[in-house]
Amino acid sequence: MSLKEKLSQHPKIKAFMLYLMMPKGQARPRTWVKLFVNPFVHQTKKGSLIRRRTRMDVLPFQPFQLGKYSTIEDFATINNGMGPVIIGDNTRIGIGNVVIGPVTIGNNVILAQNIVLSGLNHGYQDPEVPIALQPCTVGTIIVEDDCWIGANSVITAGVKIGKHAVVAGGSVVTKDVPPYTIVGGNPAKPIKHYNAATGLWERI
């Protein structure tokens, strides 16, 4: 049984451990976690780079991985509090991006500026309870290899973006994107698809 599973069976111990790792009501880990725990728990591989002005809300009880020669640019926020954040090789997380797990991003992916990938949703169903106090749900976002996501896009929980797909800037993606497809709009809809028989990107 993993440490996470053991803690989930003891709510009081779990609450105490969370208090030790981050201030109440905050998502950012305490300094001692950043300096003395995360470097030994999480994987940042050869040639990877996390810029100095990046906000790393990364905790030890969920995985975080940054692949070889990948970069997280300034003013981005990475949060693995609700689920793993796995980033492949040769991938760029652009300026001002927000990545909230569970999120898996493949190799050779380009994320432009000010993109939000959030694998969680806040509960709102009980009108007698403030939304901030209701349980969250999660759905893993998957971005496969070789994708390009344009600036100011939003990728919602549970969405899978297929290999070599393109998301036009400003799109809100609420449904899966097939491989080799260009989508755009709010909500995002297919615009073009690569036809292997003709070797052309054709309008849908």
C-alpha positions as a Markdown table, in Angstrom:
| # | Residue | x | y | z |
|---|---|---|---|---|
| 1 | Met | 0.0 | 0.0 | 0.0 |
| 2 | Ser | 1.4 | 3.4 | -1.0 |
| 3 | Leu | 1.9 | 6.3 | 1.5 |
| 4 | Lys | -0.9 | 8.2 | -0.2 |
| 5 | Glu | -3.3 | 5.3 | 0.3 |
| 6 | Lys | -2.3 | 4.9 | 3.9 |
| 7 | Leu | -2.9 | 8.6 | 4.5 |
| 8 | Ser | -6.3 | 8.5 | 2.9 |
| 9 | Gln | -7.4 | 6.0 | 5.5 |
| 10 | His | -6.4 | 8.4 | 8.4 |
| 11 | Pro | -8.0 | 11.8 | 7.7 |
| 12 | Lys | -6.5 | 13.5 | 10.8 |
| 13 | Ile | -3.0 | 12.4 | 10.0 |
| 14 | Lys | -3.5 | 13.4 | 6.4 |
| 15 | Ala | -4.7 | 16.9 | 7.5 |
| 16 | Phe | -1.7 | 17.3 | 9.7 |
| 17 | Met | 0.7 | 16.2 | 7.0 |
| 18 | Leu | -0.9 | 18.7 | 4.5 |
| 19 | Tyr | -0.5 | 21.5 | 7.1 |
| 20 | Leu | 3.2 | 20.7 | 7.5 |
| 21 | Met | 3.6 | 20.8 | 3.7 |
| 22 | Met | 1.6 | 23.9 | 2.8 |
| 23 | Pro | -0.2 | 26.7 | 4.6 |
| 24 | Lys | -3.9 | 26.4 | 5.2 |
| 25 | Gly | -6.0 | 27.5 | 2.2 |
| 26 | Gln | -2.9 | 27.7 | 0.0 |
| 27 | Ala | -1.8 | 25.6 | -3.0 |
| 28 | Arg | 1.9 | 26.5 | -2.8 |
| 29 | Pro | 4.2 | 24.2 | -0.8 |
| 30 | Arg | 6.2 | 25.5 | 2.1 |
| 31 | Thr | 9.8 | 26.4 | 1.4 |
| 32 | Trp | 11.3 | 23.4 | 3.2 |
| 33 | Val | 9.3 | 21.1 | 0.9 |
| 34 | Lys | 10.6 | 22.9 | -2.2 |
| 35 | Leu | 14.2 | 22.9 | -1.0 |
| 36 | Phe | 14.6 | 19.6 | 0.8 |
| 37 | Val | 11.9 | 17.2 | -0.4 |
| 38 | Asn | 10.9 | 17.9 | -4.0 |
| 39 | Pro | 14.4 | 17.7 | -5.5 |
| 40 | Phe | 14.8 | 14.2 | -4.2 |
| 41 | Val | 11.2 | 13.0 | -5.1 |
| 42 | His | 10.5 | 14.5 | -8.5 |
| 43 | Gln | 12.3 | 13.8 | -11.8 |
| 44 | Thr | 13.8 | 16.6 | -13.9 |
| 45 | Lys | 15.8 | 14.9 | -16.6 |
| 46 | Lys | 19.0 | 15.9 | -18.5 |
| 47 | Gly | 18.9 | 19.3 | -20.2 |
| 48 | Ser | 15.5 | 20.3 | -18.7 |
| 49 | Leu | 14.9 | 23.8 | -17.5 |
| 50 | Ile | 12.5 | 25.5 | -15.1 |
| 51 | Arg | 12.8 | 29.2 | -15.4 |
| 52 | Arg | 13.3 | 31.3 | -12.3 |
| 53 | Arg | 9.9 | 33.0 | -12.4 |
| 54 | Thr | 7.9 | 29.8 | -12.7 |
| 55 | Arg | 5.5 | 29.0 | -9.9 |
| 56 | Met | 6.0 | 25.4 | -8.9 |
| 57 | Asp | 3.1 | 24.3 | -6.7 |
| 58 | Val | 4.5 | 20.8 | -6.6 |
| 59 | Leu | 4.0 | 18.4 | -3.7 |
| 60 | Pro | 5.7 | 15.1 | -3.0 |
| 61 | Phe | 2.5 | 12.9 | -2.7 |
| 62 | Gln | 1.8 | 13.2 | -6.5 |
| 63 | Pro | 4.2 | 12.6 | -9.3 |
| 64 | Phe | 5.9 | 15.4 | -11.3 |
| 65 | Gln | 8.3 | 14.7 | -14.2 |
| 66 | Leu | 9.9 | 17.0 | -16.7 |
| 67 | Gly | 11.5 | 15.2 | -19.6 |
| 68 | Lys | 14.9 | 15.7 | -21.4 |
| 69 | Tyr | 15.5 | 19.1 | -22.9 |
| 70 | Ser | 12.1 | 20.4 | -22.0 |
| 71 | Thr | 11.4 | 23.9 | -20.7 |
| 72 | Ile | 8.9 | 25.5 | -18.4 |
| 73 | Glu | 8.9 | 29.2 | -19.2 |
| 74 | Asp | 8.6 | 32.2 | -16.9 |
| 75 | Phe | 5.3 | 33.0 | -15.1 |
| 76 | Ala | 3.9 | 29.5 | -15.7 |
| 77 | Thr | 2.2 | 27.6 | -12.9 |
| 78 | Ile | 2.5 | 23.9 | -12.4 |
| 79 | Asn | 0.3 | 22.2 | -9.8 |
| 80 | Asn | 0.2 | 18.5 | -9.0 |
| 81 | Gly | -2.0 | 18.8 | -5.9 |
| 82 | Met | -4.9 | 16.9 | -7.4 |
| 83 | Gly | -3.0 | 14.6 | -9.8 |
| 84 | Pro | 0.3 | 13.9 | -11.5 |
| 85 | Val | 1.9 | 16.3 | -14.0 |
| 86 | Ile | 4.0 | 14.4 | -16.5 |
| 87 | Ile | 5.9 | 16.3 | -19.2 |
| 88 | Gly | 7.8 | 14.5 | -22.0 |
| 89 | Asp | 11.0 | 15.2 | -23.8 |
| 90 | Asn | 11.7 | 18.3 | -26.0 |
| 91 | Thr | 8.5 | 20.0 | -24.9 |
| 92 | Arg | 8.0 | 23.7 | -24.2 |
| 93 | Ile | 5.5 | 24.9 | -21.6 |
| 94 | Gly | 5.0 | 28.6 | -22.7 |
| 95 | Ile | 5.0 | 31.9 | -20.8 |
| 96 | Gly | 2.1 | 32.2 | -18.4 |
| 97 | Asn | 0.8 | 28.7 | -18.9 |
| 98 | Val | -1.2 | 27.0 | -16.1 |
| 99 | Val | -1.0 | 23.2 | -15.8 |
| 100 | Ile | -3.1 | 21.6 | -13.1 |
| 101 | Gly | -2.9 | 17.8 | -12.8 |
| 102 | Pro | -3.8 | 15.2 | -13.7 |
| 103 | Val | -2.1 | 16.1 | -16.9 |
| 104 | Thr | 0.2 | 14.1 | -19.2 |
| 105 | Ile | 2.0 | 15.9 | -22.0 |
| 106 | Gly | 4.0 | 14.0 | -24.6 |
| 107 | Asn | 7.2 | 14.6 | -26.5 |
| 108 | Asn | 7.9 | 17.5 | -28.9 |
| 109 | Val | 4.9 | 19.4 | -27.8 |
| 110 | Ile | 4.6 | 23.2 | -28.2 |
| 111 | Leu | 2.4 | 25.1 | -25.8 |
| 112 | Ala | 2.3 | 28.8 | -26.7 |
| 113 | Gln | 1.4 | 31.6 | -24.2 |
| 114 | Asn | -1.3 | 31.9 | -21.5 |
| 115 | Ile | -2.8 | 28.4 | -22.0 |
| 116 | Val | -4.7 | 26.6 | -19.2 |
| 117 | Leu | -4.8 | 22.8 | -18.9 |
| 118 | Ser | -6.8 | 22.0 | -15.8 |
| 119 | Gly | -7.5 | 18.3 | -14.9 |
| 120 | Leu | -9.8 | 19.3 | -12.1 |
| 121 | Asn | -13.3 | 20.8 | -11.7 |
| 122 | His | -14.8 | 22.3 | -8.6 |
| 123 | Gly | -18.0 | 20.8 | -7.2 |
| 124 | Tyr | -21.0 | 23.2 | -7.2 |
| 125 | Gln | -24.0 | 20.9 | -6.9 |
| 126 | Asp | -25.0 | 21.7 | -3.3 |
| 127 | Pro | -26.3 | 25.3 | -3.3 |
| 128 | Glu | -26.1 | 25.4 | 0.5 |
| 129 | Val | -22.3 | 24.9 | 0.5 |
| 130 | Pro | -19.8 | 27.4 | -0.8 |
| 131 | Ile | -18.2 | 26.1 | -4.0 |
| 132 | Ala | -14.7 | 26.4 | -2.5 |
| 133 | Leu | -15.8 | 23.8 | 0.2 |
| 134 | Gln | -17.3 | 21.2 | -2.1 |
| 135 | Pro | -15.3 | 18.2 | -3.3 |
| 136 | Cys | -13.3 | 18.5 | -6.6 |
| 137 | Thr | -13.5 | 16.0 | -9.4 |
| 138 | Val | -10.6 | 15.1 | -11.7 |
| 139 | Gly | -10.2 | 13.9 | -15.3 |
| 140 | Thr | -6.8 | 13.3 | -16.8 |
| 141 | Ile | -5.8 | 15.6 | -19.7 |
| 142 | Ile | -3.6 | 13.8 | -22.3 |
| 143 | Val | -1.7 | 15.7 | -25.0 |
| 144 | Glu | 0.1 | 13.2 | -27.2 |
| 145 | Asp | 3.4 | 13.7 | -29.1 |
| 146 | Asp | 4.1 | 16.5 | -31.6 |
| 147 | Cys | 1.0 | 18.7 | -30.8 |
| 148 | Trp | 0.9 | 22.5 | -31.0 |
| 149 | Ile | -1.6 | 24.4 | -28.8 |
| 150 | Gly | -2.1 | 28.1 | -29.7 |
| 151 | Ala | -2.0 | 31.0 | -27.2 |
| 152 | Asn | -4.9 | 31.7 | -24.8 |
| 153 | Ser | -6.4 | 28.3 | -25.3 |
| 154 | Val | -8.2 | 26.3 | -22.5 |
| 155 | Ile | -8.1 | 22.5 | -22.3 |
| 156 | Thr | -10.8 | 21.1 | -20.0 |
| 157 | Ala | -10.6 | 18.1 | -17.7 |
| 158 | Gly | -10.7 | 14.6 | -19.3 |
| 159 | Val | -9.8 | 15.8 | -22.8 |
| 160 | Lys | -7.3 | 13.8 | -25.0 |
| 161 | Ile | -5.5 | 15.6 | -27.8 |
| 162 | Gly | -4.3 | 13.2 | -30.4 |
| 163 | Lys | -0.8 | 13.0 | -32.0 |
| 164 | His | 0.3 | 15.9 | -34.2 |
| 165 | Ala | -3.0 | 17.8 | -33.6 |
| 166 | Val | -3.2 | 21.6 | -33.6 |
| 167 | Val | -5.4 | 23.7 | -31.4 |
| 168 | Ala | -5.9 | 27.2 | -32.8 |
| 169 | Gly | -5.3 | 30.2 | -30.5 |
| 170 | Gly | -8.1 | 31.2 | -28.2 |
| 171 | Ser | -9.9 | 27.8 | -28.4 |
| 172 | Val | -11.8 | 26.1 | -25.6 |
| 173 | Val | -11.4 | 22.4 | -26.0 |
| 174 | Thr | -14.1 | 20.4 | -24.3 |
| 175 | Lys | -14.0 | 17.2 | -26.4 |
| 176 | Asp | -11.3 | 14.8 | -27.6 |
| 177 | Val | -9.3 | 15.9 | -30.6 |
| 178 | Pro | -8.4 | 13.1 | -33.1 |
| 179 | Pro | -4.8 | 12.8 | -34.2 |
| 180 | Tyr | -3.6 | 14.9 | -37.2 |
| 181 | Thr | -6.6 | 17.3 | -36.8 |
| 182 | Ile | -6.8 | 21.1 | -36.5 |
| 183 | Val | -9.5 | 22.4 | -34.2 |
| 184 | Gly | -10.6 | 25.9 | -33.3 |
| 185 | Gly | -13.3 | 28.0 | -31.7 |
| 186 | Asn | -15.4 | 28.0 | -28.5 |
| 187 | Pro | -16.2 | 25.2 | -28.1 |
| 188 | Ala | -13.4 | 23.9 | -30.4 |
| 189 | Lys | -14.5 | 22.1 | -33.5 |
| 190 | Pro | -12.5 | 20.3 | -36.3 |
| 191 | Ile | -11.4 | 22.5 | -39.1 |
| 192 | Lys | -8.9 | 20.4 | -41.0 |
| 193 | His | -7.6 | 16.8 | -41.0 |
| 194 | Tyr | -4.5 | 15.3 | -42.6 |
| 195 | Asn | -5.4 | 12.9 | -45.4 |
| 196 | Ala | -2.6 | 10.3 | -45.7 |
| 197 | Ala | -3.8 | 9.2 | -49.1 |
| 198 | Thr | -3.4 | 12.7 | -50.7 |
| 199 | Gly | -0.7 | 14.0 | -48.4 |
| 200 | Leu | -2.8 | 17.2 | -47.8 |
| 201 | Trp | -4.4 | 18.9 | -44.9 |
| 202 | Glu | -8.0 | 19.0 | -46.0 |
| 203 | Arg | -11.0 | 21.1 | -44.7 |
| 204 | Ile | -13.7 | 19.1 | -42.9 |
